[in-house]
Amino acid sequence: MTRRAFMVGLPLALAACTTVPLVPPVDLVATLYGPLPDEEFPIPAVDPRYINPAYYRTSVLTPTSFTQGPGEIVVDPRNKYLYFLQADGSSLRYGVGVGREGFGWSGTARIDRKAEWPTWTPPAAMVARDPAARPWANGMPGGLDNPLGARAHYLYQGGRDTLYRIHGTNAPWTIGSDVSSGCIRMINQDVIDLYGRVPIGTRVTVLAV
């Protein structure tokens, strides 16, 4: 075999020996998504088998198309990401679940209320269409079975509650999907991280799909 033939074939041989991991390294998962036993309702670790690693929390360069400034939140429902913009040109990026067809929304709002282990009160329209929501028409107390998860950020426009939230979830495998009734849902460990970073008054922009 000539040297040229050997060098041409080498990349293919190396590629055949290379495998792409299906999940992030175990130590990364444990660091970001391990159990939180000190919560009011202890949160179990995220099982990486059920989450696309593309949606794990990470730091990225802020997309150049964004016109928002540091300290603001931008939700990209098309790609299922929430960005918390930083002053150095980077953003903390989180995977999210967004509204399914017919329930998505876009626009600008403010976080005017925050809550830990929030009560879930389904809107009247949801109670009317969803038999599973009817028993909780007067509110479901916070807990691991609550669909709002460990934290909720309440979005307001012009001082009025939009009824949309950025919240945790009791179904982390739905992250990366069009699945909600319009709210932005996050892995509980991620929504707790975001909750500790964003103050009341934070501006939130949800991009059009």
Beta strands, then each sheet from edge to edge (+ up, - down):
strand 1: 58-61
strand 2: 73-76
strand 3: 81-85
strand 4: 90-95
strand 5: 98-99
strand 6: 107-116
strand 7: 151-157
strand 8: 160-167
strand 9: 178-180
strand 10: 184-185
strand 11: 203-206
sheet 1: 1+ 4- 3+ 2- 11- 6+ 7- 8+ 10+
sheet 2: 5+ 9+
end
